[in-house]
Amino acid sequence: MFAVEIGESRFEYDVQALVKAFYPQENVRVITPDMGQEKREEAEKSLRLKIVLHQQGANLFFLKPAAGGAEEKGEQAVEKSYVWKAEAEVEGKESKAYKTEFKRFFYHTLADYTQKTLPWGSLTGIRPTKIAMGLLEEGRSGAEAVSFLQDTYFVSRQKAALGVEIAEREKALLSRLHSADGYSLYIGIPFCPTTCLYCSFTSYPLCKFKRLVESYIDCLIKELQFVGGAYGNRVLDSVYIGGGTPTTLEPAQLDRLLTALRANFDFTTVQEFTVEAGRADSITKEKLNVLKKHGVGRISINPQTMNGETLKLIGRQATPEQVREAFAMARAVGGFHINMDIILGLPNEGEADVAHTIEEIVAMKPDSLTVHSLAIKRASALSKWIVENGVETLKNTDRTMEIAAQGAEKLNMHPYYLYRQKNMSGNFENVGYATEGKEGIYNILIMEEKQTIIACGAGSITKMVYPDGRIERCEDVKDVSLYIEKIDEMIERKRRFILCLK
């Protein structure tokens, strides 16, 4: 463990995220004044860094491990200390400028101490392209935006250029949407064939929860009927059915849900209708025909890797051959823009494994490709697996990212959206690539937060976006059984939310 003590309950997220980025093999804990005594005493055994914030700056003290080991009591010697004196214009610890300058100082400190840098510099948020987008909307040129990201946040030139290129493309795509009087719709299907090793999303293995599916669809339709009535005067731009794995539903169940969806919403303005088919072992010709019948134009078939041994390890039952068969089946049914997802940094996979996956995908020729860097979630089974097998089994490098990007280039795809997550393998990013005209609108919306998204289903989060940039959220309960039990309460919650904040 790498424990950091900060003298005030501020910046804990940024401190934890940056230390973790520099020390990916460590479990990073931040000790604050309001931490419970028992947790504090446990964390203090691994204390490595103290941070003192003050009005004019901050002091950092890296500590040598106690000579007698972690159990030894007493003061530890300071191995190296750093001092930051704030400029006059950033004085005032509550200011945004103070936080930005502290993070710059903290990043420089960690870079000096570890003798390494990070591709995204001091940025710890999940939406770096929002910064680039804001700069472009201010009227700055692409070159100026790249320089700003480099100079202000120490982002590498390569990543800064990627972020700005994507922001420029997003800006053009978003101009087609109705940001003021429009909205998008998300529908969550929380069931999956199995739970993957790396997954922390709200998902329920179908073998255990099949008895709840019909009741869940009943409640989902009831919620959709309310939203369709409440938002009937607005323009619906995109619809996204995600999960979980929506195609765990049987053909008749899919048909029932999509029939109700079409009956309650005006689809004449919908520019994109997506259903995550996701798992190849959940895809059948009958289900694809149902999707096509109801006008679904975009689906995802997500292998994550095309290496059979890795698929077994991460708990995905479909073989590479099943992935190829599902893809060919979707092409044969016709009418779908097909996206594929892969993950870099999966256990025991190196450059040769990634190259093999990319070769397979290039041969299939999807319309878009989303390249994820593995994110280690505390709630996933992967966290336990790492404890038992070591974090060094997860390898994502500049070269593996480059292999994926080169594969996308072979398919004549360009990068069109990007986001980051905590504890990403290699401290890289997730990038969506697409052929011209096949970009995923909803993917951009969820990252850039430029339009209201009404979300229905267990664990879904509605985000109301206002012209002044303010965002308000309304959540449905995560537990499926509780969602079914409290569906009227969920609808009432949405009603109050929409009426009060409309």
C-alpha positions as CSV (number, residue, x, y, z in Angstrom):
1,M,0.0,0.0,0.0
2,F,1.0,3.6,-0.7
3,A,-0.6,5.8,1.9
4,V,-0.7,9.6,1.5
5,E,-1.7,12.0,4.3
6,I,-3.2,15.3,3.4
7,G,-3.8,17.8,6.1
8,E,-7.2,18.9,4.8
9,S,-10.1,17.1,3.3
10,R,-9.6,18.5,-0.1
11,F,-8.2,17.2,-3.5
12,E,-8.3,13.6,-2.2
13,Y,-9.5,12.4,-5.6
14,D,-6.8,14.2,-7.6
15,V,-4.1,13.1,-5.1
16,Q,-5.2,9.4,-5.2
17,A,-5.6,9.4,-9.0
18,L,-2.1,10.9,-9.7
19,V,-0.3,8.8,-7.1
20,K,-2.0,5.7,-8.5
21,A,-1.0,6.7,-12.1
22,F,2.7,6.9,-11.0
23,Y,2.4,3.8,-8.8
24,P,0.0,1.5,-10.7
25,Q,1.1,-1.6,-8.7
26,E,0.1,0.0,-5.4
27,N,-3.1,0.2,-3.5
28,V,-3.2,3.9,-2.8
29,R,-5.0,5.3,0.3
30,V,-5.4,8.9,1.2
31,I,-5.5,9.8,4.9
32,T,-7.6,12.9,5.7
33,P,-8.6,14.6,9.0
34,D,-12.1,13.2,8.9
35,M,-11.0,9.5,8.4
36,G,-12.0,7.1,11.2
37,Q,-9.3,6.3,13.7
38,E,-9.2,2.6,13.0
39,K,-8.7,3.2,9.2
40,R,-6.2,5.9,9.9
41,E,-4.0,3.7,12.1
42,E,-4.1,0.9,9.5
43,A,-3.2,3.3,6.7
44,E,-0.4,5.0,8.6
45,K,1.5,1.8,8.6
46,S,2.2,2.4,4.9
47,L,2.6,6.2,5.1
48,R,4.9,7.3,2.2
49,L,3.9,11.0,1.6
50,K,2.6,13.9,3.6
51,I,1.0,16.9,2.0
52,V,0.5,20.2,3.8
53,L,-1.6,22.8,2.1
54,H,-1.5,26.5,3.0
55,Q,-2.7,29.8,1.7
56,Q,0.5,30.5,-0.4
57,G,1.1,27.0,-1.7
58,A,2.0,23.5,-0.4
59,N,4.8,21.4,1.1
60,L,5.3,17.7,0.2
61,F,7.4,15.3,2.3
62,F,8.3,11.9,1.0
63,L,9.1,9.6,3.9
64,K,11.6,6.8,4.2
65,P,10.2,3.5,5.4
66,A,10.9,3.0,9.1
67,A,14.1,1.0,9.7
68,G,12.2,-1.8,11.5
69,G,9.6,-2.2,8.8
70,A,6.0,-1.0,8.5
71,E,5.1,-2.1,12.0
72,E,7.6,0.1,13.7
73,K,6.2,3.1,15.6
74,G,7.6,6.6,15.7
75,E,8.5,9.4,13.3
76,Q,9.8,8.4,9.8
77,A,12.7,10.3,8.3
78,V,12.0,12.6,5.4
79,E,13.6,11.2,2.2
80,K,12.9,14.2,0.0
81,S,10.8,17.4,0.3
82,Y,9.2,19.8,-2.2
83,V,7.9,23.3,-1.7
84,W,5.4,25.2,-3.9
85,K,4.8,28.9,-3.4
86,A,1.6,30.0,-5.0
87,E,1.6,33.1,-7.3
88,A,-0.5,36.0,-6.1
89,E,-3.2,35.3,-8.7
90,V,-3.9,31.8,-7.3
91,E,-3.9,32.7,-3.7
92,G,-7.1,31.5,-2.0
93,K,-7.4,27.7,-1.5
94,E,-11.0,27.6,-2.6
95,S,-10.2,29.0,-6.1
96,K,-10.1,26.8,-9.3
97,A,-6.8,28.4,-10.1
98,Y,-5.3,27.1,-6.8
99,K,-6.5,23.6,-7.5
100,T,-5.0,23.7,-11.1
101,E,-1.7,25.0,-9.8
102,F,-1.6,22.5,-7.0
103,K,-2.1,19.6,-9.4
104,R,0.6,21.1,-11.7
105,F,3.0,21.2,-8.7
106,F,2.0,17.7,-7.5
107,Y,2.5,16.2,-11.0
108,H,5.9,17.8,-11.3
109,T,6.8,16.5,-7.9
110,L,5.8,13.0,-8.7
111,A,7.5,13.1,-12.1
112,D,10.8,14.3,-10.5
113,Y,10.6,11.8,-7.7
114,T,9.9,8.8,-9.9
115,Q,11.8,10.1,-13.0
116,K,8.9,9.4,-15.3
117,T,6.1,11.2,-17.0
118,L,2.5,10.4,-17.9
119,P,0.9,10.6,-21.3
120,W,-2.0,12.8,-20.0
121,G,0.1,14.8,-17.6
122,S,-1.7,16.2,-14.6
123,L,-5.2,15.5,-16.0
124,T,-7.2,13.1,-13.9
125,G,-10.7,13.6,-15.2
126,I,-12.5,11.2,-17.6
127,R,-13.2,13.8,-20.3
128,P,-10.0,15.5,-21.5
129,T,-11.6,16.3,-24.8
130,K,-14.1,18.6,-23.0
131,I,-11.2,21.0,-22.3
132,A,-10.2,20.9,-26.0
133,M,-13.8,21.4,-27.0
134,G,-14.1,24.4,-24.7
135,L,-11.0,26.0,-26.2
136,L,-12.3,25.5,-29.8
137,E,-15.6,27.0,-28.7
138,E,-13.7,30.1,-27.4
139,G,-12.4,30.5,-31.0
140,R,-8.9,29.2,-30.5
141,S,-7.2,27.3,-33.3
142,G,-6.4,23.6,-33.1
143,A,-2.7,24.4,-32.8
144,E,-3.4,26.8,-29.9
145,A,-5.5,24.2,-28.2
146,V,-2.7,21.6,-28.5
147,S,-0.2,24.1,-27.0
148,F,-2.6,24.9,-24.1
149,L,-2.9,21.3,-23.2
150,Q,0.8,20.8,-23.3
151,D,1.7,24.0,-21.4
152,T,-1.1,23.9,-18.8
153,Y,-1.5,20.2,-18.0
154,F,1.8,18.7,-19.4
155,V,-0.1,16.5,-21.8
156,S,2.2,14.8,-24.3
157,R,2.1,16.4,-27.8
158,Q,0.8,13.1,-29.2
159,K,-2.1,12.9,-26.8
160,A,-2.8,16.6,-27.0
161,A,-3.1,16.4,-30.8
162,L,-5.3,13.3,-30.5
163,G,-7.6,15.1,-28.0
164,V,-7.9,18.2,-30.2
165,E,-8.5,16.2,-33.4
166,I,-11.3,14.4,-31.7
167,A,-12.8,17.6,-30.3
168,E,-12.9,19.1,-33.7
169,R,-14.7,16.1,-35.2
170,E,-17.1,16.0,-32.2
171,K,-17.9,19.7,-32.6
172,A,-19.0,19.1,-36.2
173,L,-21.0,16.0,-35.4
174,L,-22.8,17.7,-32.4
175,S,-23.8,20.6,-34.6
176,R,-26.4,18.3,-36.2
177,L,-28.2,17.7,-32.9
178,H,-31.0,19.7,-31.1
179,S,-29.1,20.6,-28.0
180,A,-31.7,23.2,-26.8
181,D,-35.0,21.5,-27.5
182,G,-33.9,17.9,-28.0
183,Y,-32.8,14.9,-26.0
184,S,-31.5,11.4,-26.2
185,L,-32.9,8.2,-24.6
186,Y,-31.0,5.5,-22.8
187,I,-32.6,2.1,-21.9
188,G,-30.8,-0.3,-19.6
189,I,-31.0,-4.1,-19.8
190,P,-29.0,-5.3,-16.8
191,F,-28.8,-9.0,-17.6
192,C,-25.7,-10.8,-19.0
193,P,-24.9,-14.4,-19.9
194,T,-22.1,-14.3,-17.3
195,T,-20.2,-11.6,-15.4
196,C,-16.8,-10.8,-16.9
197,L,-13.7,-10.7,-14.7
198,Y,-13.1,-7.0,-15.3
199,C,-16.8,-5.9,-15.0
200,S,-18.2,-3.7,-12.2
201,F,-21.4,-2.5,-14.1
202,T,-24.8,-3.3,-12.8
203,S,-25.3,-6.7,-14.5
204,Y,-27.1,-9.9,-13.4
205,P,-26.2,-13.4,-14.8
206,L,-29.2,-14.6,-16.7
207,C,-29.0,-18.1,-15.2
208,K,-29.8,-16.7,-11.8
209,F,-32.2,-13.9,-12.6
210,K,-34.2,-15.3,-15.6
211,R,-37.4,-15.4,-13.5
212,L,-37.2,-11.5,-13.2
213,V,-36.9,-10.7,-16.9
214,E,-40.6,-10.5,-17.8
215,S,-41.4,-8.4,-14.8
216,Y,-38.5,-6.2,-15.5
217,I,-39.7,-5.6,-19.1
218,D,-43.2,-4.8,-17.8
219,C,-41.7,-2.1,-15.5
220,L,-39.4,-0.8,-18.1
221,I,-42.3,-0.3,-20.5
222,K,-44.2,1.5,-17.8
223,E,-41.3,3.9,-17.2
224,L,-40.9,4.4,-21.0
225,Q,-44.6,5.2,-21.3
226,F,-44.2,8.0,-18.7
227,V,-41.1,9.5,-20.4
228,G,-42.7,9.3,-23.8
229,G,-45.7,11.4,-22.5
230,A,-43.6,13.8,-20.5
231,Y,-41.1,14.5,-23.3
232,G,-43.5,14.3,-26.3
233,N,-42.9,18.0,-27.1
234,R,-39.1,17.5,-27.5
235,V,-37.0,16.3,-30.4
236,L,-35.6,12.8,-29.9
237,D,-32.1,12.6,-31.5
238,S,-30.7,9.2,-30.5
239,V,-31.8,6.0,-28.7
240,Y,-29.3,3.7,-27.1
241,I,-30.2,0.3,-25.5
242,G,-27.3,-0.9,-23.4
243,G,-26.6,-3.0,-20.4
244,G,-25.6,-5.6,-19.4
245,T,-26.3,-7.3,-22.7
246,P,-29.7,-6.4,-24.3
247,T,-29.6,-9.5,-26.5
248,T,-29.8,-11.8,-23.5
249,L,-33.6,-11.1,-24.0
250,E,-35.4,-13.7,-26.1
251,P,-36.7,-12.6,-29.5
252,A,-40.3,-12.2,-28.2
253,Q,-39.1,-10.1,-25.3
254,L,-37.0,-7.9,-27.5
255,D,-40.0,-7.5,-29.9
256,R,-42.3,-6.6,-27.0
257,L,-39.9,-4.0,-25.7
258,L,-39.1,-2.4,-29.1
259,T,-42.8,-2.4,-30.0
260,A,-43.7,-0.4,-26.9
261,L,-40.7,1.9,-27.5
262,R,-41.9,2.7,-31.0
263,A,-45.5,3.2,-29.7
264,N,-44.5,5.8,-27.2
265,F,-41.8,7.9,-29.0
266,D,-41.7,9.8,-32.2
267,F,-38.8,8.2,-34.2
268,T,-39.1,10.5,-37.2
269,T,-36.3,12.7,-35.9
270,V,-34.0,9.9,-34.5
271,Q,-30.6,10.0,-36.2
272,E,-29.2,6.9,-34.5
273,F,-30.8,3.8,-32.9
274,T,-28.3,1.5,-31.2
275,V,-28.6,-1.8,-29.4
276,E,-25.6,-3.4,-27.8
277,A,-25.6,-7.0,-29.0
278,G,-22.3,-7.2,-27.2
279,R,-21.8,-10.9,-26.4
280,A,-21.6,-13.2,-29.5
281,D,-23.1,-16.1,-27.5
282,S,-26.3,-14.0,-27.1
283,I,-26.8,-13.3,-30.8
284,T,-29.2,-15.3,-33.0
285,K,-30.6,-14.7,-36.4
286,E,-34.1,-14.4,-34.9
287,K,-33.0,-11.6,-32.6
288,L,-31.2,-9.8,-35.4
289,N,-34.3,-9.9,-37.5
290,V,-36.3,-8.4,-34.6
291,L,-33.8,-5.6,-34.3
292,K,-33.9,-4.9,-38.1
293,K,-37.7,-5.0,-38.1
294,H,-37.8,-2.2,-35.5
295,G,-35.3,0.0,-37.4
296,V,-32.2,-0.6,-35.2
297,G,-29.4,0.8,-37.3
298,R,-26.3,0.3,-35.1
299,I,-25.2,-2.8,-33.1
300,S,-22.1,-3.7,-31.1
301,I,-20.5,-7.2,-31.3
302,N,-17.8,-7.0,-28.7
303,P,-15.2,-9.8,-28.6
304,Q,-12.8,-7.8,-26.2
305,T,-10.1,-10.1,-27.6
306,M,-9.8,-12.7,-30.3
307,N,-7.6,-15.0,-28.2
308,G,-9.5,-18.0,-26.9
309,E,-7.5,-18.6,-23.7
310,T,-8.0,-15.0,-22.6
311,L,-11.7,-15.2,-23.3
312,K,-12.0,-18.2,-21.0
313,L,-10.0,-16.4,-18.3
314,I,-12.1,-13.3,-18.3
315,G,-15.4,-15.3,-18.3
316,R,-16.7,-14.7,-21.8
317,Q,-18.2,-18.0,-23.1
318,A,-18.1,-17.2,-26.8
319,T,-15.1,-18.5,-28.7
320,P,-13.3,-16.5,-31.5
321,E,-15.1,-18.7,-34.0
322,Q,-18.5,-17.7,-32.5
323,V,-17.5,-14.1,-32.7
324,R,-16.8,-14.5,-36.4
325,E,-20.0,-16.4,-37.0
326,A,-22.1,-13.7,-35.2
327,F,-20.5,-11.0,-37.2
328,A,-21.1,-12.8,-40.5
329,M,-24.7,-13.5,-39.4
330,A,-25.3,-9.7,-38.7
331,R,-23.8,-8.8,-42.1
332,A,-26.1,-11.4,-43.8
333,V,-29.2,-10.0,-42.1
334,G,-28.0,-6.6,-43.3
335,G,-28.8,-3.0,-42.6
336,F,-26.6,-2.7,-39.5
337,H,-23.6,-0.4,-38.8
338,I,-21.5,-2.8,-36.7
339,N,-19.2,-1.7,-33.9
340,M,-16.7,-3.9,-32.2
341,D,-15.0,-3.3,-28.8
342,I,-11.6,-4.6,-27.7
343,I,-9.7,-4.2,-24.4
344,L,-5.9,-3.7,-24.2
345,G,-4.1,-4.8,-21.1
346,L,-6.1,-8.0,-20.4
347,P,-4.4,-10.6,-18.2
348,N,-1.3,-12.3,-19.8
349,E,-1.8,-10.5,-23.2
350,G,1.2,-8.9,-24.9
351,E,1.9,-7.2,-28.2
352,A,1.6,-10.5,-30.2
353,D,-1.9,-11.1,-28.7
354,V,-3.1,-7.6,-29.5
355,A,-1.7,-7.9,-33.0
356,H,-3.6,-11.2,-33.5
357,T,-6.9,-9.6,-32.3
358,I,-6.4,-6.6,-34.6
359,E,-5.6,-8.9,-37.6
360,E,-8.9,-10.8,-37.0
361,I,-10.9,-7.5,-36.7
362,V,-9.4,-6.0,-39.8
363,A,-10.4,-9.2,-41.7
364,M,-14.0,-8.8,-40.5
365,K,-14.2,-5.1,-41.4
366,P,-16.5,-3.6,-38.9
367,D,-17.8,0.0,-39.4
368,S,-16.4,1.2,-36.1
369,L,-14.0,0.0,-33.4
370,T,-13.7,1.0,-29.8
371,V,-10.3,0.4,-28.2
372,H,-10.5,0.3,-24.4
373,S,-7.6,0.4,-22.0
374,L,-8.3,-2.1,-19.2
375,A,-9.6,-0.2,-16.1
376,I,-9.2,-2.0,-12.8
377,K,-12.4,-1.5,-10.8
378,R,-12.4,-2.3,-7.1
379,A,-15.9,-3.9,-7.4
380,S,-14.7,-6.3,-10.1
381,A,-13.4,-9.9,-9.7
382,L,-10.3,-8.6,-11.5
383,S,-9.1,-6.8,-8.3
384,K,-9.0,-10.1,-6.4
385,W,-7.3,-11.8,-9.4
386,I,-4.6,-9.2,-9.4
387,V,-3.9,-9.8,-5.7
388,E,-3.4,-13.5,-6.5
389,N,-1.5,-13.2,-9.8
390,G,0.2,-9.7,-9.7
391,V,-0.5,-6.5,-11.6
392,E,2.5,-7.1,-13.9
393,T,0.4,-9.6,-15.8
394,L,-1.6,-6.6,-17.2
395,K,0.5,-4.9,-19.9
396,N,-0.7,-2.0,-22.0
397,T,2.0,0.0,-23.7
398,D,2.5,2.7,-26.3
399,R,3.2,-0.1,-28.7
400,T,-0.1,-2.0,-28.1
401,M,-2.0,1.3,-28.4
402,E,-0.2,1.9,-31.7
403,I,-1.0,-1.6,-33.0
404,A,-4.7,-0.9,-32.4
405,A,-4.5,2.6,-34.0
406,Q,-2.8,1.1,-37.0
407,G,-5.5,-1.5,-37.4
408,A,-8.1,1.2,-37.3
409,E,-6.2,3.1,-40.0
410,K,-6.2,0.0,-42.2
411,L,-10.0,0.0,-42.0
412,N,-10.0,3.7,-43.0
413,M,-11.3,4.7,-39.6
414,H,-10.6,8.0,-37.8
415,P,-10.7,8.7,-34.0
416,Y,-14.0,10.4,-33.1
417,Y,-14.4,10.1,-29.3
418,L,-12.2,9.5,-26.3
419,Y,-12.6,9.1,-22.5
420,R,-10.5,8.0,-19.6
421,Q,-11.2,6.1,-16.4
422,K,-9.5,5.6,-13.0
423,N,-6.8,3.0,-12.7
424,M,-6.4,2.5,-16.5
425,S,-3.7,0.0,-17.6
426,G,-0.8,2.1,-18.9
427,N,-2.5,5.3,-17.9
428,F,-3.8,5.6,-21.4
429,E,-7.4,6.2,-22.7
430,N,-10.4,4.6,-24.5
431,V,-10.7,5.7,-28.2
432,G,-13.6,5.2,-30.6
433,Y,-12.6,4.9,-34.3
434,A,-15.1,4.9,-37.2
435,T,-15.3,5.1,-40.9
436,E,-16.8,8.3,-42.3
437,G,-20.4,8.8,-41.3
438,K,-20.5,5.8,-38.9
439,E,-19.5,7.6,-35.7
440,G,-21.6,6.8,-32.6
441,I,-23.5,10.0,-31.7
442,Y,-24.6,8.7,-28.3
443,N,-21.0,7.9,-27.4
444,I,-20.0,11.5,-28.0
445,L,-23.1,12.8,-26.1
446,I,-22.3,10.8,-23.0
447,M,-18.8,12.2,-22.9
448,E,-19.3,15.8,-23.9
449,E,-22.6,16.3,-21.9
450,K,-24.0,18.7,-24.5
451,Q,-27.6,17.3,-24.4
452,T,-30.1,15.9,-21.9
453,I,-30.1,12.1,-21.8
454,I,-33.2,10.6,-20.2
455,A,-32.4,7.1,-18.9
456,C,-34.7,4.3,-18.0
457,G,-34.0,1.0,-16.2
458,A,-32.3,-0.3,-13.1
459,G,-29.1,1.6,-12.4
460,S,-29.6,4.2,-15.1
461,I,-28.8,7.9,-14.5
462,T,-30.8,10.7,-16.2
463,K,-28.7,13.8,-16.9
464,M,-30.5,17.1,-17.6
465,V,-28.2,19.5,-19.4
466,Y,-29.1,23.3,-19.3
467,P,-28.0,26.1,-21.6
468,D,-25.8,27.6,-18.9
469,G,-23.9,24.3,-18.6
470,R,-25.5,23.2,-15.4
471,I,-26.1,19.4,-15.2
472,E,-28.6,17.7,-12.8
473,R,-28.9,14.0,-12.3
474,C,-31.7,11.6,-11.3
475,E,-31.0,7.9,-10.7
476,D,-33.0,4.7,-10.8
477,V,-32.2,2.2,-8.1
478,K,-29.5,-0.4,-9.2
479,D,-31.0,-3.6,-7.8
480,V,-33.3,-5.3,-10.3
481,S,-35.7,-6.7,-7.7
482,L,-35.9,-3.3,-6.0
483,Y,-36.5,-1.5,-9.3
484,I,-39.4,-3.8,-10.0
485,E,-40.8,-3.3,-6.5
486,K,-40.4,0.4,-6.6
487,I,-41.2,1.2,-10.2
488,D,-44.0,3.7,-9.3
489,E,-41.6,5.5,-7.0
490,M,-39.0,5.6,-9.8
491,I,-41.6,7.2,-12.1
492,E,-42.7,9.6,-9.5
493,R,-39.0,10.6,-8.9
494,K,-38.6,11.3,-12.6
495,R,-41.9,13.2,-12.7
496,R,-40.8,15.5,-9.9
497,F,-37.3,15.8,-11.4
498,I,-38.6,16.8,-14.9
499,L,-41.3,19.2,-13.6
500,C,-39.0,20.9,-11.2
501,L,-36.0,21.2,-13.5
502,K,-37.6,21.4,-16.9
